[in-house]
């Protein structure tokens, strides 16, 4: 549930998520260090700093994990290949996967559209096989 909450309010693009993760890390790491230093002195300051740092680092980790998952789902393409392949040579499922990896569509929308595409392909295959039998 927390994973879904984080990704609902996080930026949609991988670049935006990466920036948010870096900013949260820049808050979380110093707060963690100051919290540990404060443990030897003032617990009233140290404990809130530790809580803030753990939350910031957890959210940063979740955002980073989401970026890694999007990258793993992206079609295999080398950034050194130059221009991207023609949109005309891309299948509908490849286009859907690319848009999901770019962050332009949500998890729910990706799954819904993928189910519709797979259903339509299955219907087309069954219609083709019926014509061949006749």
N, CA, C and O atoms as CSV, one atom per row, in Angstrom:
chain,resi,resn,atom,element,x,y,z
A,1,UNK,N,N,0.823,-1.182,0.000
A,1,UNK,CA,C,0.000,0.000,0.000
A,1,UNK,C,C,0.874,1.255,0.000
A,1,UNK,O,O,0.576,2.214,-0.711
A,2,UNK,N,N,1.940,1.256,0.785
A,2,UNK,CA,C,2.831,2.404,0.837
A,2,UNK,C,C,3.523,2.603,-0.497
A,2,UNK,O,O,3.727,3.736,-0.934
A,3,UNK,N,N,3.888,1.497,-1.149
A,3,UNK,CA,C,4.510,1.563,-2.476
A,3,UNK,C,C,3.582,2.268,-3.459
A,3,UNK,O,O,4.019,3.140,-4.209
A,4,UNK,N,N,2.297,1.893,-3.460
A,4,UNK,CA,C,1.322,2.505,-4.358
A,4,UNK,C,C,1.126,3.976,-4.042
A,4,UNK,O,O,0.997,4.795,-4.952
A,5,UNK,N,N,1.102,4.319,-2.764
A,5,UNK,CA,C,0.932,5.706,-2.349
A,5,UNK,C,C,2.097,6.567,-2.827
A,5,UNK,O,O,1.899,7.674,-3.328
A,6,UNK,N,N,3.303,6.051,-2.668
A,6,UNK,CA,C,4.488,6.796,-3.113
A,6,UNK,C,C,4.433,7.022,-4.618
A,6,UNK,O,O,4.682,8.133,-5.088
A,7,UNK,N,N,4.110,5.982,-5.375
A,7,UNK,CA,C,4.133,6.098,-6.826
A,7,UNK,C,C,2.933,6.856,-7.381
A,7,UNK,O,O,2.976,7.315,-8.522
A,8,UNK,N,N,1.874,6.996,-6.607
A,8,UNK,CA,C,0.734,7.794,-7.042
A,8,UNK,C,C,1.093,9.277,-7.035
A,8,UNK,O,O,0.701,10.011,-7.942
A,9,UNK,N,N,1.830,9.721,-6.028
A,9,UNK,CA,C,2.142,11.141,-5.882
A,9,UNK,C,C,3.529,11.513,-6.401
A,9,UNK,O,O,3.881,12.692,-6.415
A,10,UNK,N,N,4.298,10.558,-6.816
A,10,UNK,CA,C,5.638,10.826,-7.353
A,10,UNK,C,C,5.514,11.364,-8.771
A,10,UNK,O,O,4.492,11.162,-9.425
A,11,UNK,N,N,6.546,12.047,-9.248
A,11,UNK,CA,C,6.533,12.480,-10.652
A,11,UNK,C,C,6.366,11.271,-11.573
A,11,UNK,O,O,6.804,10.169,-11.245
A,12,UNK,N,N,5.740,11.480,-12.710
A,12,UNK,CA,C,5.433,10.366,-13.619
A,12,UNK,C,C,6.607,9.960,-14.493
A,12,UNK,O,O,6.698,8.801,-14.899
A,13,UNK,N,N,7.503,10.882,-14.791
A,13,UNK,CA,C,8.611,10.553,-15.677
A,13,UNK,C,C,9.782,9.978,-14.879
A,13,UNK,O,O,9.972,10.334,-13.716
A,14,UNK,N,N,10.565,9.094,-15.495
A,14,UNK,CA,C,11.734,8.561,-14.799
A,14,UNK,C,C,12.715,9.650,-14.372
A,14,UNK,O,O,13.314,9.560,-13.300
A,15,UNK,N,N,12.881,10.674,-15.202
A,15,UNK,CA,C,13.779,11.767,-14.842
A,15,UNK,C,C,13.298,12.519,-13.611
A,15,UNK,O,O,14.091,12.859,-12.733
A,16,UNK,N,N,12.008,12.773,-13.549
A,16,UNK,CA,C,11.434,13.449,-12.382
A,16,UNK,C,C,11.567,12.613,-11.126
A,16,UNK,O,O,11.849,13.135,-10.048
A,17,UNK,N,N,11.360,11.301,-11.271
A,17,UNK,CA,C,11.513,10.409,-10.118
A,17,UNK,C,C,12.962,10.350,-9.654
A,17,UNK,O,O,13.234,10.279,-8.455
A,18,UNK,N,N,13.889,10.379,-10.604
A,18,UNK,CA,C,15.308,10.350,-10.240
A,18,UNK,C,C,15.694,11.620,-9.482
A,18,UNK,O,O,16.424,11.559,-8.493
A,19,UNK,N,N,15.206,12.763,-9.948
A,19,UNK,CA,C,15.499,14.024,-9.256
A,19,UNK,C,C,14.907,14.010,-7.853
A,19,UNK,O,O,15.561,14.427,-6.897
A,20,UNK,N,N,13.666,13.529,-7.724
A,20,UNK,CA,C,13.046,13.451,-6.399
A,20,UNK,C,C,13.829,12.518,-5.481
A,20,UNK,O,O,14.010,12.816,-4.301
A,21,UNK,N,N,14.294,11.393,-6.015
A,21,UNK,CA,C,15.066,10.443,-5.205
A,21,UNK,C,C,16.378,11.060,-4.739
A,21,UNK,O,O,16.777,10.871,-3.590
A,22,UNK,N,N,17.047,11.791,-5.614
A,22,UNK,CA,C,18.313,12.437,-5.239
A,22,UNK,C,C,18.069,13.497,-4.177
A,22,UNK,O,O,18.817,13.580,-3.203
A,23,UNK,N,N,17.026,14.310,-4.353
A,23,UNK,CA,C,16.736,15.350,-3.355
A,23,UNK,C,C,16.394,14.749,-1.993
A,23,UNK,O,O,16.822,15.259,-0.957
A,24,UNK,N,N,15.625,13.671,-1.999
A,24,UNK,CA,C,15.300,13.012,-0.732
A,24,UNK,C,C,16.543,12.421,-0.079
A,24,UNK,O,O,16.670,12.435,1.145
A,25,UNK,N,N,17.452,11.906,-0.888
A,25,UNK,CA,C,18.709,11.383,-0.339
A,25,UNK,C,C,19.551,12.511,0.253
A,25,UNK,O,O,20.203,12.331,1.282
A,26,UNK,N,N,19.537,13.673,-0.399
A,26,UNK,CA,C,20.289,14.818,0.111
A,26,UNK,C,C,19.731,15.331,1.440
A,26,UNK,O,O,20.447,15.970,2.211
A,27,UNK,N,N,18.461,15.053,1.704
A,27,UNK,CA,C,17.868,15.390,3.004
A,27,UNK,C,C,18.094,14.249,3.994
A,27,UNK,O,O,18.432,14.482,5.154
A,28,UNK,N,N,17.906,13.018,3.527
A,28,UNK,CA,C,17.937,11.859,4.414
A,28,UNK,C,C,19.300,11.534,4.989
A,28,UNK,O,O,19.407,11.219,6.174
A,29,UNK,N,N,20.340,11.603,4.181
A,29,UNK,CA,C,21.679,11.224,4.657
A,29,UNK,C,C,22.199,12.188,5.731
A,29,UNK,O,O,22.650,11.728,6.780
A,30,UNK,N,N,22.154,13.514,5.505
A,30,UNK,CA,C,22.614,14.403,6.578
A,30,UNK,C,C,21.760,14.297,7.846
A,30,UNK,O,O,22.283,14.384,8.957
A,31,UNK,N,N,20.447,14.109,7.679
A,31,UNK,CA,C,19.591,13.957,8.853
A,31,UNK,C,C,19.960,12.690,9.624
A,31,UNK,O,O,19.922,12.677,10.854
A,32,UNK,N,N,20.313,11.638,8.910
A,32,UNK,CA,C,20.732,10.392,9.562
A,32,UNK,C,C,22.022,10.604,10.352
A,32,UNK,O,O,22.135,10.166,11.497
A,33,UNK,N,N,22.982,11.271,9.739
A,33,UNK,CA,C,24.258,11.533,10.410
A,33,UNK,C,C,24.038,12.404,11.638
A,33,UNK,O,O,24.558,12.107,12.713
A,34,UNK,N,N,23.269,13.479,11.483
A,34,UNK,CA,C,23.000,14.363,12.622
A,34,UNK,C,C,22.210,13.639,13.719
A,34,UNK,O,O,22.403,13.890,14.909
A,35,UNK,N,N,21.321,12.741,13.296
A,35,UNK,CA,C,20.566,11.963,14.282
A,35,UNK,C,C,21.465,11.060,15.099
A,35,UNK,O,O,21.301,10.955,16.315
A,36,UNK,N,N,22.416,10.404,14.444
A,36,UNK,CA,C,23.344,9.545,15.181
A,36,UNK,C,C,24.259,10.352,16.083
A,36,UNK,O,O,24.577,9.929,17.194
A,37,UNK,N,N,24.680,11.512,15.605
A,37,UNK,CA,C,25.511,12.371,16.451
A,37,UNK,C,C,24.707,12.852,17.657
A,37,UNK,O,O,25.228,12.923,18.770
A,38,UNK,N,N,23.458,13.175,17.434
A,38,UNK,CA,C,22.605,13.665,18.517
A,38,UNK,C,C,22.244,12.617,19.546
A,38,UNK,O,O,21.836,12.962,20.655
A,39,UNK,N,N,22.384,11.338,19.209
A,39,UNK,CA,C,22.062,10.279,20.174
A,39,UNK,C,C,22.939,10.366,21.424
A,39,UNK,O,O,22.518,9.970,22.510
A,40,UNK,N,N,24.140,10.877,21.270
A,40,UNK,CA,C,25.024,10.986,22.432
A,40,UNK,C,C,24.687,12.209,23.277
A,40,UNK,O,O,25.142,12.326,24.415
A,41,UNK,N,N,23.892,13.117,22.723
A,41,UNK,CA,C,23.574,14.336,23.464
A,41,UNK,C,C,22.089,14.471,23.733
A,41,UNK,O,O,21.595,13.994,24.755
A,42,UNK,N,N,21.395,15.096,22.853
A,42,UNK,CA,C,19.990,15.450,23.039
A,42,UNK,C,C,19.084,14.481,22.277
A,42,UNK,O,O,19.015,14.541,21.049
A,43,UNK,N,N,18.393,13.594,22.985
A,43,UNK,CA,C,17.505,12.619,22.352
A,43,UNK,C,C,16.268,13.267,21.754
A,43,UNK,O,O,15.691,12.736,20.805
A,44,UNK,N,N,15.851,14.406,22.294
A,44,UNK,CA,C,14.679,15.102,21.782
A,44,UNK,C,C,14.876,15.615,20.370
A,44,UNK,O,O,13.905,15.781,19.632
A,45,UNK,N,N,16.112,15.868,19.984
A,45,UNK,CA,C,16.421,16.302,18.623
A,45,UNK,C,C,16.823,15.105,17.767
A,45,UNK,O,O,16.489,15.050,16.583
A,46,UNK,N,N,17.530,14.158,18.348
A,46,UNK,CA,C,18.064,13.030,17.592
A,46,UNK,C,C,16.971,12.111,17.045
A,46,UNK,O,O,17.032,11.704,15.885
A,47,UNK,N,N,15.983,11.785,17.858
A,47,UNK,CA,C,14.951,10.850,17.417
A,47,UNK,C,C,14.113,11.392,16.253
A,47,UNK,O,O,13.868,10.651,15.301
A,48,UNK,N,N,13.663,12.651,16.290
A,48,UNK,CA,C,12.941,13.159,15.109
A,48,UNK,C,C,13.815,13.194,13.851
A,48,UNK,O,O,13.336,12.909,12.754
A,49,UNK,N,N,15.097,13.544,14.012
A,49,UNK,CA,C,15.996,13.545,12.860
A,49,UNK,C,C,16.151,12.140,12.282
A,49,UNK,O,O,16.170,11.966,11.063
A,50,UNK,N,N,16.261,11.154,13.144
A,50,UNK,CA,C,16.373,9.766,12.663
A,50,UNK,C,C,15.105,9.334,11.947
A,50,UNK,O,O,15.173,8.658,10.920
A,51,UNK,N,N,13.939,9.720,12.481
A,51,UNK,CA,C,12.674,9.367,11.821
A,51,UNK,C,C,12.565,10.020,10.448
A,51,UNK,O,O,12.189,9.370,9.473
A,52,UNK,N,N,12.898,11.310,10.377
A,52,UNK,CA,C,12.843,12.019,9.092
A,52,UNK,C,C,13.803,11.376,8.098
A,52,UNK,O,O,13.461,11.186,6.931
A,53,UNK,N,N,14.992,11.046,8.558
A,53,UNK,CA,C,15.979,10.473,7.643
A,53,UNK,C,C,15.542,9.098,7.146
A,53,UNK,O,O,15.707,8.788,5.966
A,54,UNK,N,N,14.993,8.279,8.022
A,54,UNK,CA,C,14.560,6.946,7.593
A,54,UNK,C,C,13.408,7.025,6.601
A,54,UNK,O,O,13.366,6.258,5.640
A,55,UNK,N,N,12.476,7.941,6.822
A,55,UNK,CA,C,11.357,8.098,5.891
A,55,UNK,C,C,11.863,8.602,4.540
A,55,UNK,O,O,11.481,8.079,3.493
A,56,UNK,N,N,12.727,9.621,4.570
A,56,UNK,CA,C,13.249,10.182,3.317
A,56,UNK,C,C,14.040,9.135,2.533
A,56,UNK,O,O,13.898,9.034,1.315
A,57,UNK,N,N,14.860,8.367,3.221
A,57,UNK,CA,C,15.662,7.350,2.537
A,57,UNK,C,C,14.797,6.200,2.030
A,57,UNK,O,O,15.088,5.632,0.977
A,58,UNK,N,N,13.744,5.847,2.758
A,58,UNK,CA,C,12.837,4.795,2.307
A,58,UNK,C,C,12.117,5.226,1.024
A,58,UNK,O,O,12.053,4.467,0.057
A,59,UNK,N,N,11.578,6.443,1.026
A,59,UNK,CA,C,10.872,6.937,-0.167
A,59,UNK,C,C,11.843,7.047,-1.340
A,59,UNK,O,O,11.489,6.708,-2.469
A,60,UNK,N,N,13.053,7.513,-1.085
A,60,UNK,CA,C,14.071,7.598,-2.130
A,60,UNK,C,C,14.365,6.217,-2.710
A,60,UNK,O,O,14.479,6.061,-3.926
A,61,UNK,N,N,14.486,5.235,-1.853
A,61,UNK,CA,C,14.728,3.860,-2.308
A,61,UNK,C,C,13.577,3.323,-3.142
A,61,UNK,O,O,13.803,2.644,-4.143
A,62,UNK,N,N,12.341,3.620,-2.740
A,62,UNK,CA,C,11.180,3.166,-3.503
A,62,UNK,C,C,11.128,3.813,-4.884
A,62,UNK,O,O,10.805,3.157,-5.874
A,63,UNK,N,N,11.446,5.100,-4.941
A,63,UNK,CA,C,11.466,5.779,-6.237
A,63,UNK,C,C,12.549,5.193,-7.143
A,63,UNK,O,O,12.332,4.993,-8.338
A,64,UNK,N,N,13.701,4.926,-6.566
A,64,UNK,CA,C,14.795,4.340,-7.340
A,64,UNK,C,C,14.407,2.945,-7.835
A,64,UNK,O,O,14.683,2.600,-8.984
A,65,UNK,N,N,13.782,2.157,-6.996
A,65,UNK,CA,C,13.345,0.823,-7.382
A,65,UNK,C,C,12.323,0.897,-8.522
A,65,UNK,O,O,12.348,0.067,-9.431
A,66,UNK,N,N,11.433,1.881,-8.478
A,66,UNK,CA,C,10.466,2.066,-9.559
A,66,UNK,C,C,11.134,2.394,-10.878
A,66,UNK,O,O,10.714,1.912,-11.930
A,67,UNK,N,N,12.185,3.220,-10.825
A,67,UNK,CA,C,12.929,3.562,-12.036
A,67,UNK,C,C,13.601,2.319,-12.611
A,67,UNK,O,O,13.600,2.110,-13.824
A,68,UNK,N,N,14.171,1.500,-11.738
A,68,UNK,CA,C,14.822,0.261,-12.189
A,68,UNK,C,C,13.808,-0.672,-12.837
A,68,UNK,O,O,14.102,-1.290,-13.860
A,69,UNK,N,N,12.618,-0.780,-12.252
A,69,UNK,CA,C,11.586,-1.634,-12.838
A,69,UNK,C,C,11.148,-1.115,-14.200
A,69,UNK,O,O,10.946,-1.899,-15.127
A,70,UNK,N,N,11.000,0.202,-14.327
A,70,UNK,CA,C,10.633,0.767,-15.627
A,70,UNK,C,C,11.724,0.500,-16.661
A,70,UNK,O,O,11.426,0.177,-17.811
A,71,UNK,N,N,12.961,0.632,-16.262
A,71,UNK,CA,C,14.065,0.385,-17.189
A,71,UNK,C,C,14.107,-1.079,-17.620
A,71,UNK,O,O,14.404,-1.374,-18.778
A,72,UNK,N,N,13.815,-1.988,-16.708
A,72,UNK,CA,C,13.812,-3.412,-17.047
A,72,UNK,C,C,12.671,-3.767,-17.995
A,72,UNK,O,O,12.792,-4.706,-18.781
A,73,UNK,N,N,11.566,-3.029,-17.930
A,73,UNK,CA,C,10.425,-3.312,-18.798
A,73,UNK,C,C,10.561,-2.640,-20.162
A,73,UNK,O,O,9.822,-2.967,-21.090
A,74,UNK,N,N,11.498,-1.708,-20.288
A,74,UNK,CA,C,11.679,-1.000,-21.552
A,74,UNK,C,C,12.234,-1.956,-22.595
A,74,UNK,O,O,12.989,-2.870,-22.264
A,75,UNK,N,N,11.865,-1.750,-23.843
A,75,UNK,CA,C,12.414,-2.603,-24.894
A,75,UNK,C,C,13.924,-2.415,-24.989
A,75,UNK,O,O,14.457,-1.346,-24.694
A,76,UNK,N,N,14.589,-3.471,-25.405
A,76,UNK,CA,C,16.042,-3.424,-25.526
A,76,UNK,C,C,16.421,-2.480,-26.661
A,76,UNK,O,O,16.097,-2.732,-27.821
A,77,UNK,N,N,17.096,-1.412,-26.327
A,77,UNK,CA,C,17.567,-0.467,-27.328
A,77,UNK,C,C,18.806,0.213,-26.780
A,77,UNK,O,O,18.869,0.561,-25.601
A,78,UNK,N,N,19.767,0.396,-27.627
A,78,UNK,CA,C,20.992,1.058,-27.216
A,78,UNK,C,C,20.857,2.548,-27.461
A,78,UNK,O,O,20.439,2.950,-28.547
A,79,UNK,N,N,21.199,3.388,-26.478
A,79,UNK,CA,C,21.112,4.822,-26.711
A,79,UNK,C,C,22.125,5.297,-27.746
A,79,UNK,O,O,22.015,6.416,-28.247
A,80,UNK,N,N,23.106,4.466,-28.070
A,80,UNK,CA,C,24.118,4.834,-29.047
A,80,UNK,C,C,23.674,4.540,-30.472
A,80,UNK,O,O,24.396,4.861,-31.417
A,81,UNK,N,N,22.511,3.941,-30.647
A,81,UNK,CA,C,22.020,3.596,-31.982
A,81,UNK,C,C,21.619,4.817,-32.795
A,81,UNK,O,O,21.336,4.689,-33.986
A,82,UNK,N,N,21.588,5.966,-32.201
A,82,UNK,CA,C,21.167,7.167,-32.910
A,82,UNK,C,C,19.684,7.365,-32.752
A,82,UNK,O,O,19.160,7.303,-31.639
A,83,UNK,N,N,19.011,7.597,-33.833
A,83,UNK,CA,C,17.580,7.840,-33.791
A,83,UNK,C,C,16.837,6.570,-33.404
A,83,UNK,O,O,17.287,5.453,-33.661
A,84,UNK,N,N,15.686,6.779,-32.779
A,84,UNK,CA,C,14.876,5.625,-32.400
A,84,UNK,C,C,14.264,5.018,-33.655
A,84,UNK,O,O,14.192,5.661,-34.702
A,85,UNK,N,N,13.825,3.771,-33.530
A,85,UNK,CA,C,13.216,3.072,-34.659
A,85,UNK,C,C,11.936,3.784,-35.074
A,85,UNK,O,O,11.308,4.477,-34.274
A,86,UNK,N,N,11.563,3.604,-36.328
A,86,UNK,CA,C,10.319,4.191,-36.820
A,86,UNK,C,C,9.158,3.724,-35.978
A,86,UNK,O,O,9.120,2.575,-35.537
A,87,UNK,N,N,8.204,4.620,-35.755
A,87,UNK,CA,C,7.000,4.241,-35.032
A,87,UNK,C,C,6.196,3.218,-35.833
A,87,UNK,O,O,5.424,2.443,-35.268
A,88,UNK,N,N,6.388,3.224,-37.174
A,88,UNK,CA,C,5.632,2.313,-38.024
A,88,UNK,C,C,6.112,0.873,-37.880
A,88,UNK,O,O,5.339,-0.058,-38.105
A,89,UNK,N,N,7.376,0.675,-37.509
A,89,UNK,CA,C,7.892,-0.680,-37.371
A,89,UNK,C,C,7.631,-1.237,-35.969
A,89,UNK,O,O,7.860,-2.419,-35.713
A,90,UNK,N,N,7.159,-0.390,-35.081
A,90,UNK,CA,C,6.910,-0.786,-33.700
A,90,UNK,C,C,5.522,-1.416,-33.593
A,90,UNK,O,O,4.547,-0.856,-34.095
A,91,UNK,N,N,5.427,-2.575,-32.942
A,91,UNK,CA,C,4.117,-3.185,-32.728
A,91,UNK,C,C,3.379,-2.417,-31.650
A,91,UNK,O,O,3.968,-1.604,-30.939
A,92,UNK,N,N,2.090,-2.678,-31.534
A,92,UNK,CA,C,1.278,-1.977,-30.541
A,92,UNK,C,C,1.750,-2.285,-29.119
A,92,UNK,O,O,1.756,-1.403,-28.260
A,93,UNK,N,N,2.139,-3.521,-28.874
A,93,UNK,CA,C,2.609,-3.904,-27.542
A,93,UNK,C,C,3.946,-3.243,-27.238
A,93,UNK,O,O,4.183,-2.818,-26.107
A,94,UNK,N,N,4.827,-3.151,-28.239
A,94,UNK,CA,C,6.111,-2.469,-28.027
A,94,UNK,C,C,5.901,-0.991,-27.722
A,94,UNK,O,O,6.578,-0.427,-26.862
A,95,UNK,N,N,4.964,-0.367,-28.428
A,95,UNK,CA,C,4.653,1.038,-28.175
A,95,UNK,C,C,4.118,1.212,-26.757
A,95,UNK,O,O,4.492,2.151,-26.055
A,96,UNK,N,N,3.248,0.307,-26.346
A,96,UNK,CA,C,2.684,0.365,-24.995
A,96,UNK,C,C,3.778,0.206,-23.940
A,96,UNK,O,O,3.805,0.937,-22.950
A,97,UNK,N,N,4.675,-0.747,-24.155
A,97,UNK,CA,C,5.776,-0.942,-23.213
A,97,UNK,C,C,6.684,0.283,-23.155
A,97,UNK,O,O,7.134,0.672,-22.077
A,98,UNK,N,N,6.953,0.886,-24.302
A,98,UNK,CA,C,7.811,2.080,-24.336
A,98,UNK,C,C,7.156,3.234,-23.581
A,98,UNK,O,O,7.814,3.932,-22.809
A,99,UNK,N,N,5.858,3.430,-23.808
A,99,UNK,CA,C,5.161,4.523,-23.113
A,99,UNK,C,C,5.115,4.288,-21.612
A,99,UNK,O,O,5.192,5.237,-20.832
A,100,UNK,N,N,4.988,3.017,-21.196
A,100,UNK,CA,C,5.004,2.701,-19.763
A,100,UNK,C,C,6.385,2.965,-19.174
A,100,UNK,O,O,6.510,3.516,-18.080
A,101,UNK,N,N,7.418,2.566,-19.908
A,101,UNK,CA,C,8.787,2.781,-19.435
A,101,UNK,C,C,9.112,4.267,-19.343
A,101,UNK,O,O,9.857,4.687,-18.459
A,102,UNK,N,N,8.559,5.058,-20.247
A,102,UNK,CA,C,8.780,6.503,-20.210
A,102,UNK,C,C,8.003,7.170,-19.085
A,102,UNK,O,O,8.285,8.308,-18.712
A,103,UNK,N,N,7.019,6.449,-18.547
A,103,UNK,CA,C,6.233,7.000,-17.454
A,103,UNK,C,C,5.032,7.806,-17.909
A,103,UNK,O,O,4.429,8.520,-17.108
A,104,UNK,N,N,4.669,7.702,-19.197
A,104,UNK,CA,C,3.529,8.471,-19.684
A,104,UNK,C,C,2.193,7.814,-19.367
A,104,UNK,O,O,1.151,8.466,-19.444
A,105,UNK,N,N,2.208,6.531,-19.010
A,105,UNK,CA,C,0.970,5.868,-18.583
A,105,UNK,C,C,1.211,5.179,-17.247
A,105,UNK,O,O,2.335,4.793,-16.927
A,106,UNK,N,N,0.144,5.032,-16.478
A,106,UNK,CA,C,0.236,4.451,-15.137
A,106,UNK,C,C,0.256,2.923,-15.209
A,106,UNK,O,O,0.048,2.330,-16.267
A,107,UNK,N,N,0.513,2.305,-14.054
A,107,UNK,CA,C,0.517,0.838,-13.969
A,107,UNK,C,C,-0.840,0.271,-14.377
A,107,UNK,O,O,-0.920,-0.677,-15.158
A,108,UNK,N,N,-1.903,0.865,-13.838
A,108,UNK,CA,C,-3.250,0.354,-14.102
A,108,UNK,C,C,-3.604,0.500,-15.584
A,108,UNK,O,O,-4.159,-0.414,-16.193
A,109,UNK,N,N,-3.274,1.662,-16.153
A,109,UNK,CA,C,-3.572,1.888,-17.558
A,109,UNK,C,C,-2.769,0.940,-18.446
A,109,UNK,O,O,-3.289,0.438,-19.442
A,110,UNK,N,N,-1.502,0.690,-18.092
A,110,UNK,CA,C,-0.674,-0.251,-18.852
A,110,UNK,C,C,-1.301,-1.635,-18.853
A,110,UNK,O,O,-1.441,-2.256,-19.906
A,111,UNK,N,N,-1.682,-2.123,-17.666
A,111,UNK,CA,C,-2.262,-3.467,-17.569
A,111,UNK,C,C,-3.577,-3.550,-18.331
A,111,UNK,O,O,-3.835,-4.539,-19.016
A,112,UNK,N,N,-4.417,-2.513,-18.216
A,112,UNK,CA,C,-5.703,-2.512,-18.908
A,112,UNK,C,C,-5.507,-2.555,-20.425
A,112,UNK,O,O,-6.147,-3.351,-21.113
A,113,UNK,N,N,-4.624,-1.699,-20.945
A,113,UNK,CA,C,-4.392,-1.657,-22.394
A,113,UNK,C,C,-3.725,-2.935,-22.892
A,113,UNK,O,O,-4.028,-3.413,-23.984
A,114,UNK,N,N,-2.813,-3.487,-22.086
A,114,UNK,CA,C,-2.158,-4.734,-22.483
A,114,UNK,C,C,-3.179,-5.863,-22.586
A,114,UNK,O,O,-3.150,-6.646,-23.535
A,115,UNK,N,N,-4.084,-5.947,-21.607
A,115,UNK,CA,C,-5.132,-6.971,-21.660
A,115,UNK,C,C,-5.986,-6.806,-22.909
A,115,UNK,O,O,-6.309,-7.792,-23.571
A,116,UNK,N,N,-6.357,-5.567,-23.239
A,116,UNK,CA,C,-7.176,-5.321,-24.435
A,116,UNK,C,C,-6.425,-5.708,-25.705
A,116,UNK,O,O,-7.005,-6.299,-26.615
A,117,UNK,N,N,-5.131,-5.376,-25.767
A,117,UNK,CA,C,-4.346,-5.740,-26.959
A,117,UNK,C,C,-4.234,-7.249,-27.107
A,117,UNK,O,O,-4.393,-7.785,-28.203
A,118,UNK,N,N,-3.960,-7.935,-25.998
A,118,UNK,CA,C,-3.823,-9.390,-26.072
A,118,UNK,C,C,-5.140,-10.045,-26.456
A,118,UNK,O,O,-5.151,-11.015,-27.214
A,119,UNK,N,N,-6.263,-9.521,-25.937
A,119,UNK,CA,C,-7.577,-10.048,-26.307
A,119,UNK,C,C,-7.855,-9.836,-27.793
A,119,UNK,O,O,-8.364,-10.731,-28.469
A,120,UNK,N,N,-7.520,-8.648,-28.299
A,120,UNK,CA,C,-7.783,-8.375,-29.718
A,120,UNK,C,C,-6.894,-9.227,-30.621
A,120,UNK,O,O,-7.339,-9.667,-31.682
A,121,UNK,N,N,-5.643,-9.467,-30.215
A,121,UNK,CA,C,-4.771,-10.337,-31.011
A,121,UNK,C,C,-5.287,-11.765,-31.011
A,121,UNK,O,O,-5.238,-12.450,-32.033
A,122,UNK,N,N,-5.784,-12.215,-29.861
A,122,UNK,CA,C,-6.319,-13.578,-29.780
A,122,UNK,C,C,-7.562,-13.712,-30.655
A,122,UNK,O,O,-7.744,-14.735,-31.315
A,123,UNK,N,N,-8.414,-12.696,-30.666
A,123,UNK,CA,C,-9.605,-12.710,-31.509
A,123,UNK,C,C,-9.218,-12.731,-32.981
A,123,UNK,O,O,-9.817,-13.462,-33.769
A,124,UNK,N,N,-8.220,-11.935,-33.356
A,124,UNK,CA,C,-7.766,-11.904,-34.750
A,124,UNK,C,C,-7.189,-13.252,-35.162
A,124,UNK,O,O,-7.437,-13.714,-36.276
A,125,UNK,N,N,-6.419,-13.893,-34.274
A,125,UNK,CA,C,-5.849,-15.205,-34.592
A,125,UNK,C,C,-6.942,-16.248,-34.779
A,125,UNK,O,O,-6.871,-17.067,-35.696
A,126,UNK,N,N,-7.952,-16.221,-33.914
A,126,UNK,CA,C,-9.018,-17.224,-34.029
A,126,UNK,C,C,-9.835,-16.991,-35.304
A,126,UNK,O,O,-10.277,-17.954,-35.931
A,127,UNK,N,N,-10.044,-15.725,-35.700
A,127,UNK,CA,C,-10.771,-15.440,-36.937
A,127,UNK,C,C,-9.968,-15.903,-38.147
A,127,UNK,O,O,-10.537,-16.425,-39.106
A,128,UNK,N,N,-8.645,-15.716,-38.109
A,128,UNK,CA,C,-7.782,-16.153,-39.209
A,128,UNK,C,C,-7.783,-17.667,-39.313
A,128,UNK,O,O,-7.855,-18.213,-40.414
A,129,UNK,N,N,-7.705,-18.350,-38.179
A,129,UNK,CA,C,-7.688,-19.820,-38.220
A,129,UNK,C,C,-9.033,-20.363,-38.691
A,129,UNK,O,O,-9.068,-21.422,-39.318
A,130,UNK,N,N,-10.154,-19.668,-38.407
A,130,UNK,CA,C,-11.457,-20.111,-38.891
A,130,UNK,C,C,-11.526,-19.975,-40.419
A,130,UNK,O,O,-12.100,-20.834,-41.087
A,131,UNK,N,N,-10.951,-18.910,-40.970
A,131,UNK,CA,C,-10.956,-18.719,-42.433
A,131,UNK,C,C,-10.116,-19.781,-43.116
A,131,UNK,O,O,-10.463,-20.247,-44.202
A,132,UNK,N,N,-9.010,-20.169,-42.488
A,132,UNK,CA,C,-8.136,-21.178,-43.071
A,132,UNK,C,C,-8.841,-22.539,-43.093
A,132,UNK,O,O,-8.698,-23.291,-44.057
A,133,UNK,N,N,-9.593,-22.857,-42.051
A,133,UNK,CA,C,-10.305,-24.125,-41.962
A,133,UNK,C,C,-11.378,-24.213,-43.025
A,133,UNK,O,O,-11.595,-25.282,-43.594
A,134,UNK,N,N,-12.063,-23.100,-43.308
A,134,UNK,CA,C,-13.139,-23.101,-44.300
A,134,UNK,C,C,-12.534,-23.263,-45.658
A,134,UNK,O,O,-13.255,-23.292,-46.655
